[in-house]
Amino acid sequence: MQMDPSRIDVIAPNLKRRLSGVTATIARLVPIQAGMIGIAATGPGLPADIPHLPLWRCFLLPRDRVRVWHARRNTEMLLGLFLRGVLRRRLRLLFTSASQRRHSRYTKWLIGRMDRVIATSRKTAAYLERPADVVLHGIGTEGFSPAPDRRALRRSLGLPEDAVIFGCYGRIRAQKGTDAFVDAAIALLGARPQAVALVMGRATAEHTAFLAGLRDKVAAAGLTDRILFPPEVPVDRIADWYRVLDLYVAPQRWEGFGLTPLEAMACGVPVVATRVGAFEELITEGQTGTLVPPGDIPALAGAIAEWIDAPARLAEAGPASRAHVLANHRIEGEAARLVAIYRGLLANV
């Protein structure tokens, strides 16, 4: 949906063709924000149905008023600086950082020239050498919601109706801790015949050997019927795979933010997660889940065991997890907080 530049107050650039977390964030937020402020995305790789401005038109923006340029990558900060400094477009430059590492001198230089900076978590903000607004990501709580009949849903997906099921979803690689999850599951399942573990996600070409090694390890443990590797499903079907779980596990060794715990909790599923990304800011210890150190397999296995061995605790934590997301992490709240920042920049002319 192409926008008339005269109706645009905010531009959200996406200068990457391949699908990424940034692209997904823009695709989720812009349609909601469009009901609050004049906003358009620009760049390749975006869905056709979101408010859009052709990239070439950014170079010819009328100078009738100030607009916000909301960058999320270095390339987008640089382009914003070029548009403002060289082409004299009237822009206020905003950058969102999700990185939890020390920035290069080049990135620091770019960030230092932004009018305002957002961090996606308090941990991320600690790596920025300037004040930042903290705006946590949110999710759509209508699409991610508990199953009306979990037993029937399990049956439809070919899963055991009465099992205790815990799962780990996302890209399959060492960074994501998929091997830690498999090792913890192997340690747990021998003494728990009622339990089943699910590993779902995509292993890119450079990680196919890693996935094959995990499958071999499961086979060697005699658990191919208890640690299952269902094929990756499209985004619009992933909520059903959260809904069938009793417990979700996020075993990452490193993460920028990490939406999967929120998606699981919105579906009424508590979470065991490592202390990386924003997980410490998303999970209420003991009520909606448990946090463990990254890479600590005994701690991970122990935390999973404490949940799956306590059906009553699981039953209480499910509704509490859903309520926590509804109160604190709805995507509408994220969109509104960002729009308030946009309006502040537009008012400071």
VOPAGU-2260 file (C-alpha; in pm, 1 decimal, decimal comma):
REM VOPAGU-2260
SITE   aa  ch    i         X         Y         Z
SITE  MET   A    0       0,0       0,0       0,0
SITE  GLN   A    1     188,9     304,5    -128,1
SITE  MET   A    2     161,7     619,8      82,7
SITE  ASP   A    3     143,7     981,6     -27,6
SITE  PRO   A    4     453,4    1156,0     122,3
SITE  SER   A    5     234,0    1446,0     231,1
SITE  ARG   A    6      63,9    1211,2     478,2
SITE  ILE   A    7     384,3    1065,1     623,6
SITE  ASP   A    8     526,8    1178,6     958,4
SITE  VAL   A    9     746,9     873,4    1025,1
SITE  ILE   A   10     955,9     655,0     793,6
SITE  ALA   A   11    1069,6     306,5     901,3
SITE  PRO   A   12    1349,4     194,2     666,2
SITE  ASN   A   13    1429,1    -172,0     603,2
SITE  LEU   A   14    1751,6    -195,8     402,6
SITE  LYS   A   15    1780,9    -574,0     387,5
SITE  ARG   A   16    1615,8    -812,0     141,9
SITE  ARG   A   17    1637,7   -1130,1     347,2
SITE  LEU   A   18    1387,6   -1186,4     625,6
SITE  SER   A   19    1531,7   -1088,1     961,5
SITE  GLY   A   20    1415,2    -997,3    1307,5
SITE  VAL   A   21    1421,4    -629,1    1214,5
SITE  THR   A   22    1210,0    -690,6     905,4
SITE  ALA   A   23     959,8    -890,5    1110,9
SITE  THR   A   24     945,9    -613,1    1371,8
SITE  ILE   A   25     866,1    -350,2    1109,0
SITE  ALA   A   26     604,4    -573,9     946,8
SITE  ARG   A   27     434,4    -628,8    1284,7
SITE  LEU   A   28     444,5    -271,9    1410,9
SITE  VAL   A   29     382,7     -42,4    1115,3
SITE  PRO   A   30      24,7    -158,9    1041,4
SITE  ILE   A   31     -69,0     -95,7    1405,7
SITE  GLN   A   32     113,2     236,6    1424,4
SITE  ALA   A   33     -57,4     348,8    1102,9
SITE  GLY   A   34    -377,4     382,5    1303,9
SITE  MET   A   35    -199,5     624,1    1540,5
SITE  ILE   A   36      26,8     836,5    1317,7
SITE  GLY   A   37     120,0     880,4     952,3
SITE  ILE   A   38     388,7     615,7     905,8
SITE  ALA   A   39     532,2     422,0     613,0
SITE  ALA   A   40     801,1     159,0     575,3
SITE  THR   A   41    1054,7     177,2     293,9
SITE  GLY   A   42    1300,9     -64,2     139,6
SITE  PRO   A   43    1296,7    -421,9       4,7
SITE  GLY   A   44    1167,8    -742,2     157,5
SITE  LEU   A   45     852,6    -601,4     316,4
SITE  PRO   A   46     497,2    -738,0     284,9
SITE  ALA   A   47     300,1    -566,1      10,4
SITE  ASP   A   48       6,4    -482,1     236,4
SITE  ILE   A   49     182,0    -253,8     484,9
SITE  PRO   A   50     198,1     125,4     436,2
SITE  HIS   A   51     493,8     175,0     205,4
SITE  LEU   A   52     704,2     449,8      46,8
SITE  PRO   A   53     934,8     358,1    -246,0
SITE  LEU   A   54    1295,5     401,7    -137,7
SITE  TRP   A   55    1377,0     640,1    -423,0
SITE  ARG   A   56    1110,7     879,6    -299,8
SITE  CYS   A   57    1298,9     924,2      29,5
SITE  PHE   A   58    1562,7    1116,3    -167,6
SITE  LEU   A   59    1295,8    1356,5    -292,6
SITE  LEU   A   60    1094,5    1410,1      24,3
SITE  PRO   A   61     933,8    1754,5      31,1
SITE  ARG   A   62    1079,7    1990,3     287,6
SITE  ASP   A   63     735,2    2103,2     401,0
SITE  ARG   A   64     778,7    1962,9     752,5
SITE  VAL   A   65     991,5    1753,2     984,6
SITE  ARG   A   66     965,4    1374,1     970,5
SITE  VAL   A   67    1108,1    1098,5    1189,0
SITE  TRP   A   68    1350,9     849,9    1033,0
SITE  HIS   A   69    1339,9     537,2    1255,3
SITE  ALA   A   70    1653,8     332,6    1183,7
SITE  ARG   A   71    1726,4     -10,7    1327,2
SITE  ARG   A   72    2054,0     -90,6    1146,6
SITE  ASN   A   73    2383,7      90,0    1081,7
SITE  THR   A   74    2304,5     122,6     710,8
SITE  GLU   A   75    1976,0     290,8     794,5
SITE  MET   A   76    2140,5     535,8    1035,3
SITE  LEU   A   77    2394,1     620,5     764,5
SITE  LEU   A   78    2125,9     677,3     502,7
SITE  GLY   A   79    1933,1     899,5     743,7
SITE  LEU   A   80    2246,0    1108,2     801,8
SITE  PHE   A   81    2298,9    1135,7     424,5
SITE  LEU   A   82    1938,6    1238,7     362,7
SITE  ARG   A   83    1957,1    1504,3     631,1
SITE  GLY   A   84    2315,1    1624,2     601,6
SITE  VAL   A   85    2371,7    1609,4     225,9
SITE  LEU   A   86    2026,1    1626,2      68,6
SITE  ARG   A   87    1891,6    1857,2     339,8
SITE  ARG   A   88    1575,3    1658,7     406,3
SITE  ARG   A   89    1406,5    1769,4     729,0
SITE  LEU   A   90    1449,2    1459,3     946,4
SITE  ARG   A   91    1471,6    1372,5    1312,8
SITE  LEU   A   92    1688,0    1062,3    1342,4
SITE  LEU   A   93    1588,6     781,5    1579,0
SITE  PHE   A   94    1774,0     452,4    1629,1
SITE  THR   A   95    1659,5     133,8    1801,9
SITE  SER   A   96    1937,2     -90,9    1933,2
SITE  ALA   A   97    1887,2    -457,5    2019,4
SITE  SER   A   98    2258,3    -538,8    2045,8
SITE  GLN   A   99    2406,2    -666,1    2371,1
SITE  ARG   A  100    2774,6    -621,0    2300,2
SITE  ARG   A  101    3024,9    -337,8    2281,3
SITE  HIS   A  102    2974,5    -130,9    1971,0
SITE  SER   A  103    3246,5     -61,8    1716,0
SITE  ARG   A  104    3383,6     289,9    1683,1
SITE  TYR   A  105    3186,6     329,9    1360,3
SITE  THR   A  106    2857,6     227,7    1524,6
SITE  LYS   A  107    2929,2     457,1    1820,6
SITE  TRP   A  108    2989,0     741,4    1575,6
SITE  LEU   A  109    2655,1     676,5    1406,9
SITE  ILE   A  110    2464,7     643,6    1733,8
SITE  GLY   A  111    2621,0     965,7    1861,1
SITE  ARG   A  112    2460,1    1154,2    1574,4
SITE  MET   A  113    2106,3    1031,0    1636,3
SITE  ASP   A  114    1852,6    1268,3    1790,4
SITE  ARG   A  115    1718,9     995,6    2017,6
SITE  VAL   A  116    1796,8     630,7    2089,8
SITE  ILE   A  117    1579,2     337,4    2197,4
SITE  ALA   A  118    1701,0      13,7    2355,6
SITE  THR   A  119    1490,7    -301,8    2341,7
SITE  SER   A  120    1588,4    -399,3    2698,6
SITE  ARG   A  121    1765,6    -259,2    3003,0
SITE  LYS   A  122    2058,4    -490,0    2929,9
SITE  THR   A  123    2084,3    -346,0    2579,0
SITE  ALA   A  124    2069,6       8,6    2716,5
SITE  ALA   A  125    2372,8     -66,6    2934,5
SITE  TYR   A  126    2586,4    -100,9    2618,4
SITE  LEU   A  127    2488,4     242,8    2487,4
SITE  GLU   A  128    2710,6     530,7    2590,6
SITE  ARG   A  129    2423,0     777,1    2598,7
SITE  PRO   A  130    2073,5     796,2    2751,1
SITE  ALA   A  131    1815,9     572,1    2586,2
SITE  ASP   A  132    1445,3     498,6    2612,8
SITE  VAL   A  133    1378,7     131,9    2692,1
SITE  VAL   A  134    1090,3     -10,7    2488,1
SITE  LEU   A  135    1043,1    -384,8    2517,5
SITE  HIS   A  136     899,1    -572,2    2221,9
SITE  GLY   A  137     540,0    -690,8    2242,6
SITE  ILE   A  138     338,6    -955,9    2060,8
SITE  GLY   A  139      -8,8    -998,0    1918,7
SITE  THR   A  140    -206,4   -1164,4    2194,9
SITE  GLU   A  141    -497,8   -1254,7    1969,8
SITE  GLY   A  142    -285,9   -1469,9    1741,4
SITE  PHE   A  143    -100,2   -1617,0    2038,0
SITE  SER   A  144    -358,8   -1745,2    2283,8
SITE  PRO   A  145    -433,7   -2066,8    2476,0
SITE  ALA   A  146    -595,1   -2365,8    2305,5
SITE  PRO   A  147    -967,7   -2413,8    2373,6
SITE  ASP   A  148    -907,2   -2791,2    2376,2
SITE  ARG   A  149    -541,5   -2886,4    2408,6
SITE  ARG   A  150    -604,5   -3260,4    2395,8
SITE  ALA   A  151    -789,6   -3228,2    2065,9
SITE  LEU   A  152    -516,9   -3004,1    1925,0
SITE  ARG   A  153    -248,9   -3254,6    2024,0
SITE  ARG   A  154    -446,4   -3529,7    1858,3
SITE  SER   A  155    -475,3   -3328,5    1537,0
SITE  LEU   A  156     -97,6   -3274,0    1531,4
SITE  GLY   A  157     -17,6   -3639,1    1596,2
SITE  LEU   A  158     105,7   -3585,4    1951,4
SITE  PRO   A  159      21,0   -3795,2    2259,3
SITE  GLU   A  160    -277,1   -3643,4    2438,1
SITE  ASP   A  161    -177,8   -3734,2    2792,6
SITE  ALA   A  162     197,5   -3673,5    2781,7
SITE  VAL   A  163     382,3   -3392,1    2957,7
SITE  ILE   A  164     530,1   -3206,8    2660,5
SITE  PHE   A  165     809,3   -2952,5    2669,7
SITE  GLY   A  166     957,9   -2789,8    2362,3
SITE  CYS   A  167    1223,7   -2568,0    2210,8
SITE  TYR   A  168    1154,1   -2376,7    1886,9
SITE  GLY   A  169    1356,4   -2151,0    1659,3
SITE  ARG   A  170    1671,1   -2169,0    1452,3
SITE  ILE   A  171    1870,9   -2485,6    1520,3
SITE  ARG   A  172    2229,5   -2395,3    1603,0
SITE  ALA   A  173    2470,6   -2380,8    1895,7
SITE  GLN   A  174    2404,7   -2010,8    1959,7
SITE  LYS   A  175    2040,5   -2095,3    2021,9
SITE  GLY   A  176    2135,6   -2373,0    2266,0
SITE  THR   A  177    1949,4   -2646,7    2079,0
SITE  ASP   A  178    2217,5   -2895,4    2182,6
SITE  ALA   A  179    2177,6   -2792,9    2548,4
SITE  PHE   A  180    1804,5   -2858,9    2521,1
SITE  VAL   A  181    1862,4   -3203,5    2367,7
SITE  ASP   A  182    2121,3   -3293,2    2632,9
SITE  ALA   A  183    1883,8   -3183,4    2910,3
SITE  ALA   A  184    1597,6   -3381,4    2755,4
SITE  ILE   A  185    1811,3   -3695,6    2731,5
SITE  ALA   A  186    1905,8   -3657,7    3098,6
SITE  LEU   A  187    1541,2   -3619,6    3201,5
SITE  LEU   A  188    1339,2   -3857,9    2989,4
SITE  GLY   A  189    1480,6   -4189,0    3107,3
SITE  ALA   A  190    1314,5   -4149,7    3447,8
SITE  ARG   A  191     999,5   -3983,0    3313,0
SITE  PRO   A  192     815,1   -4214,0    3073,2
SITE  GLN   A  193     519,6   -3971,7    3060,9
SITE  ALA   A  194     728,4   -3688,9    2910,0
SITE  VAL   A  195     799,8   -3595,0    2546,7
SITE  ALA   A  196    1031,8   -3325,0    2410,9
SITE  LEU   A  197     987,9   -3132,7    2084,4
SITE  VAL   A  198    1262,1   -2962,1    1882,2
SITE  MET   A  199    1130,7   -2751,5    1594,5
SITE  GLY   A  200    1307,0   -2505,2    1371,1
SITE  ARG   A  201    1525,1   -2453,5    1068,4
SITE  ALA   A  202    1888,2   -2550,8    1033,2
SITE  THR   A  203    2049,2   -2344,6     757,9
SITE  ALA   A  204    2309,3   -2503,8     530,5
SITE  GLU   A  205    2601,1   -2435,5     764,9
SITE  HIS   A  206    2414,2   -2596,6    1055,5
SITE  THR   A  207    2283,8   -2915,4     891,6
SITE  ALA   A  208    2572,1   -3119,4    1035,8
SITE  PHE   A  209    2490,4   -2978,7    1380,1
SITE  LEU   A  210    2128,8   -3095,6    1344,7
SITE  ALA   A  211    2239,4   -3436,9    1217,8
SITE  GLY   A  212    2461,6   -3471,2    1523,9
SITE  LEU   A  213    2166,8   -3398,0    1752,4
SITE  ARG   A  214    1953,7   -3661,3    1580,2
SITE  ASP   A  215    2235,4   -3914,1    1611,8
SITE  LYS   A  216    2271,9   -3836,4    1982,2
SITE  VAL   A  217    1899,3   -3889,0    2037,6
SITE  ALA   A  218    1907,7   -4217,1    1845,6
SITE  ALA   A  219    2207,8   -4338,0    2047,1
SITE  ALA   A  220    2010,9   -4267,6    2365,5
SITE  GLY   A  221    1717,7   -4474,4    2234,0
SITE  LEU   A  222    1482,5   -4176,0    2251,3
SITE  THR   A  223    1377,2   -4118,2    1890,3
SITE  ASP   A  224    1013,4   -4169,9    1990,5
SITE  ARG   A  225    1040,2   -3930,6    2286,9
SITE  ILE   A  226    1254,8   -3643,8    2151,8
SITE  LEU   A  227    1076,2   -3546,3    1833,9
SITE  PHE   A  228    1192,6   -3323,4    1548,8
SITE  PRO   A  229     872,2   -3214,4    1370,3
SITE  PRO   A  230     926,2   -3019,4    1047,2
SITE  GLU   A  231     931,6   -2640,9    1066,2
SITE  VAL   A  232     588,9   -2485,0    1017,1
SITE  PRO   A  233     490,8   -2146,7     867,2
SITE  VAL   A  234     468,3   -1848,7    1099,9
SITE  ASP   A  235      88,5   -1855,0    1091,4
SITE  ARG   A  236      86,5   -2209,4    1235,6
SITE  ILE   A  237     349,3   -2181,1    1508,0
SITE  ALA   A  238      98,7   -2072,3    1775,3
SITE  ASP   A  239     -61,3   -2419,1    1768,4
SITE  TRP   A  240     274,5   -2573,3    1854,5
SITE  TYR   A  241     305,1   -2350,2    2159,7
SITE  ARG   A  242     -51,8   -2435,4    2261,3
SITE  VAL   A  243      21,2   -2808,4    2283,7
SITE  LEU   A  244     305,8   -2755,7    2532,3
SITE  ASP   A  245     308,2   -2781,0    2908,9
SITE  LEU   A  246     642,5   -2599,5    2926,8
SITE  TYR   A  247     850,6   -2399,1    2681,5
SITE  VAL   A  248    1230,4   -2391,0    2700,3
SITE  ALA   A  249    1449,5   -2108,8    2566,0
SITE  PRO   A  250    1807,9   -2240,5    2610,0
SITE  GLN   A  251    1994,0   -1971,1    2413,8
SITE  ARG   A  252    2360,5   -1901,3    2476,4
SITE  TRP   A  253    2318,9   -1553,7    2325,6
SITE  GLU   A  254    2016,3   -1355,8    2214,1
SITE  GLY   A  255    1944,0    -998,5    2108,6
SITE  PHE   A  256    1592,6    -991,3    2250,1
SITE  GLY   A  257    1404,8   -1318,6    2198,8
SITE  LEU   A  258    1029,7   -1322,7    2137,0
SITE  THR   A  259     964,1   -1694,6    2180,2
SITE  PRO   A  260     911,2   -1680,3    2560,1
SITE  LEU   A  261     646,4   -1411,6    2511,2
SITE  GLU   A  262     476,1   -1614,4    2240,3
SITE  ALA   A  263     468,7   -1920,0    2466,4
SITE  MET   A  264     343,9   -1729,7    2772,3
SITE  ALA   A  265      70,5   -1563,5    2565,8
SITE  CYS   A  266     -45,2   -1917,9    2481,9
SITE  GLY   A  267     -64,6   -1998,5    2854,2
SITE  VAL   A  268     268,3   -2183,1    2874,3
SITE  PRO   A  269     533,4   -2109,9    3141,1
SITE  VAL   A  270     896,6   -2085,1    3034,8
SITE  VAL   A  271    1238,9   -2204,2    3144,4
SITE  ALA   A  272    1494,7   -1967,6    2989,9
SITE  THR   A  273    1858,1   -1870,9    3013,3
SITE  ARG   A  274    1968,1   -1532,3    3142,7
SITE  VAL   A  275    2034,6   -1380,2    2802,2
SITE  GLY   A  276    1862,6   -1128,4    2577,2
SITE  ALA   A  277    1563,6    -969,9    2744,6
SITE  PHE   A  278    1451,6   -1292,0    2913,3
SITE  GLU   A  279    1519,2   -1161,0    3264,7
SITE  GLU   A  280    1285,0    -869,7    3188,8
SITE  LEU   A  281    1010,9   -1089,6    3043,4
SITE  ILE   A  282     985,2   -1374,8    3293,9
SITE  THR   A  283     869,8   -1345,3    3654,0
SITE  GLU   A  284    1080,2   -1597,1    3842,4
SITE  GLY   A  285     872,7   -1874,7    3998,9
SITE  GLN   A  286     541,7   -1741,7    3865,2
SITE  THR   A  287     571,5   -1750,5    3487,0
SITE  GLY   A  288     894,3   -1947,1    3463,0
SITE  THR   A  289    1251,0   -2005,2    3576,4
SITE  LEU   A  290    1581,3   -1849,0    3470,3
SITE  VAL   A  291    1912,0   -2038,2    3453,9
SITE  PRO   A  292    2268,2   -1952,3    3343,1
SITE  PRO   A  293    2337,0   -2004,3    2970,6
SITE  GLY   A  294    2521,7   -2324,0    2884,6
SITE  ASP   A  295    2456,9   -2483,7    3225,7
SITE  ILE   A  296    2292,0   -2811,0    3124,5
SITE  PRO   A  297    2245,3   -2951,0    3479,0
SITE  ALA   A  298    2074,0   -2625,9    3582,6
SITE  LEU   A  299    1858,6   -2633,7    3269,9
SITE  ALA   A  300    1758,3   -2996,1    3328,0
SITE  GLY   A  301    1688,3   -2928,3    3694,4
SITE  ALA   A  302    1464,2   -2631,0    3618,6
SITE  ILE   A  303    1268,6   -2828,3    3358,1
SITE  ALA   A  304    1226,7   -3116,3    3604,0
SITE  GLU   A  305    1090,3   -2885,5    3875,4
SITE  TRP   A  306     811,4   -2783,8    3639,8
SITE  ILE   A  307     721,8   -3106,8    3461,9
SITE  ASP   A  308     719,2   -3299,2    3791,0
SITE  ALA   A  309     464,0   -3058,2    3939,1
SITE  PRO   A  310     135,1   -3067,3    3741,6
SITE  ALA   A  311     -41,8   -2836,8    3986,4
SITE  ARG   A  312     231,4   -2576,7    3950,6
SITE  LEU   A  313     210,3   -2596,9    3572,6
SITE  ALA   A  314    -167,2   -2553,5    3588,3
SITE  GLU   A  315    -131,4   -2234,9    3795,7
SITE  ALA   A  316     152,1   -2088,1    3591,2
SITE  GLY   A  317     -29,8   -2114,8    3257,8
SITE  PRO   A  318    -299,5   -1853,3    3329,7
SITE  ALA   A  319     -45,4   -1640,7    3519,1
SITE  SER   A  320     181,4   -1638,7    3213,5
SITE  ARG   A  321    -101,0   -1530,6    2986,3
SITE  ALA   A  322    -209,2   -1258,1    3229,0
SITE  HIS   A  323     148,2   -1127,5    3255,4
SITE  VAL   A  324     178,3   -1086,2    2878,2
SITE  LEU   A  325    -162,6    -919,8    2850,8
SITE  ALA   A  326     -68,3    -670,8    3121,5
SITE  ASN   A  327     285,3    -592,6    3008,8
SITE  HIS   A  328     380,0    -713,0    2661,8
SITE  ARG   A  329     103,3    -654,8    2408,2
SITE  ILE   A  330     224,3    -525,7    2072,2
SITE  GLU   A  331     -27,4    -242,1    2092,2
SITE  GLY   A  332     156,9    -114,3    2399,7
SITE  GLU   A  333     491,8    -126,7    2218,4
SITE  ALA   A  334     342,5      58,6    1921,1
SITE  ALA   A  335     192,3     328,7    2145,1
SITE  ARG   A  336     520,6     385,5    2332,7
SITE  LEU   A  337     706,2     427,8    2003,4
SITE  VAL   A  338     445,2     669,1    1869,0
SITE  ALA   A  339     481,7     879,0    2185,4
SITE  ILE   A  340     855,5     901,8    2113,0
SITE  TYR   A  341     784,5     998,4    1752,4
SITE  ARG   A  342     553,1    1275,2    1866,1
SITE  GLY   A  343     816,8    1401,2    2107,1
SITE  LEU   A  344    1070,9    1424,5    1826,2
SITE  LEU   A  345     823,9    1594,2    1595,2
SITE  ALA   A  346     735,7    1847,8    1863,0
SITE  ASN   A  347    1104,3    1930,3    1923,3
SITE  VAL   A  348    1149,7    2117,2    1597,9
